[in-house]
Amino acid sequence: MDKESPPIEPTPAEPTPLYVSIPQASKIAGVSKDMMRKWADAAYKPIPHITSGRKKLIRVSAIEAYAMTKERI
C-alpha cells in the first residue's frame, strides 16, 4: 500500500517591516552602523526615520534611494 504524501505548500514569506533598527539598516545598505547613524543624525536631509525613545528606526523603503544620493560619479 503506497500512501501519497500531501503536496508541499510553500510557506508564506515574512512581511518586510516598514522600519528597522540602525544595525539592520546598515546591513541592508552595506554600510557600517556608524555611517547609518551619521545619515540619521545629519542636520541637512537625514535618512527618513522615526525616533522611539532613544532608538532610531530607519524606513526600509528609503534605504536604497538615500544610499544612491551618496554615490559619487
LINHUVEN-V349559 format. One record per pair of residues at least 12 apart in sequence whose ideal C-beta (glycine too) atoms are under 10 Angstrom apart, sorted by sequence separation. I is the first residue (numbers start at 1). J is the second residue. D is the distance in whole Angstrom. If there is no record, write none. Layout:
BEGIN
i:I j:J d:D
i:I j:J d:D
END
This chain:
BEGIN
i:21 j:33 d:9
i:22 j:34 d:9
i:24 j:36 d:9
i:25 j:37 d:10
i:46 j:58 d:10
i:47 j:59 d:8
i:48 j:60 d:10
i:22 j:35 d:10
i:23 j:36 d:8
i:26 j:39 d:9
i:36 j:49 d:10
i:48 j:61 d:8
i:49 j:62 d:8
i:22 j:36 d:5
i:23 j:37 d:10
i:25 j:39 d:9
i:48 j:62 d:4
i:21 j:36 d:9
i:22 j:37 d:6
i:25 j:40 d:8
i:41 j:56 d:8
i:47 j:62 d:6
i:48 j:63 d:9
i:40 j:56 d:5
i:47 j:63 d:7
i:22 j:39 d:9
i:39 j:56 d:10
i:40 j:57 d:9
i:48 j:65 d:9
i:22 j:40 d:7
i:29 j:47 d:9
i:40 j:58 d:7
i:47 j:65 d:9
i:48 j:66 d:7
i:37 j:56 d:8
i:39 j:58 d:8
i:47 j:66 d:5
i:36 j:56 d:9
i:46 j:66 d:9
i:47 j:67 d:9
i:45 j:66 d:9
i:25 j:47 d:8
i:36 j:58 d:7
i:47 j:69 d:9
i:47 j:70 d:10
i:25 j:49 d:8
i:39 j:63 d:9
i:45 j:69 d:8
i:22 j:47 d:10
i:40 j:66 d:10
i:22 j:49 d:9
i:36 j:63 d:9
i:39 j:66 d:7
i:39 j:67 d:8
i:19 j:48 d:9
i:20 j:49 d:10
i:29 j:58 d:9
i:19 j:49 d:7
i:28 j:58 d:8
i:36 j:66 d:10
i:39 j:69 d:10
i:19 j:50 d:6
i:21 j:52 d:10
i:25 j:56 d:9
i:36 j:67 d:10
i:39 j:70 d:8
i:18 j:50 d:9
i:25 j:57 d:8
i:26 j:58 d:9
i:28 j:60 d:7
i:31 j:63 d:10
i:35 j:67 d:10
i:19 j:52 d:9
i:22 j:55 d:8
i:24 j:57 d:9
i:25 j:58 d:4
i:30 j:63 d:10
i:21 j:55 d:7
i:22 j:56 d:6
i:24 j:58 d:8
i:25 j:59 d:9
i:29 j:63 d:5
i:21 j:56 d:8
i:22 j:57 d:8
i:25 j:60 d:8
i:28 j:63 d:5
i:29 j:64 d:8
i:35 j:70 d:9
i:21 j:57 d:6
i:22 j:58 d:6
i:24 j:60 d:9
i:28 j:64 d:8
i:31 j:67 d:7
i:19 j:56 d:9
i:20 j:57 d:7
i:21 j:58 d:8
i:25 j:62 d:9
i:26 j:63 d:9
i:29 j:66 d:8
i:30 j:67 d:8
i:19 j:57 d:4
i:20 j:58 d:6
i:25 j:63 d:6
i:29 j:67 d:5
i:18 j:57 d:9
i:19 j:58 d:6
i:20 j:59 d:9
i:24 j:63 d:10
i:28 j:67 d:9
i:31 j:70 d:9
i:17 j:57 d:9
i:19 j:59 d:6
i:20 j:60 d:6
i:18 j:59 d:7
i:19 j:60 d:7
i:25 j:66 d:10
i:29 j:70 d:9
i:17 j:59 d:10
i:18 j:60 d:6
i:19 j:61 d:10
i:25 j:67 d:10
i:17 j:60 d:6
i:18 j:61 d:8
i:19 j:62 d:10
i:20 j:63 d:8
i:16 j:60 d:6
i:16 j:61 d:9
END
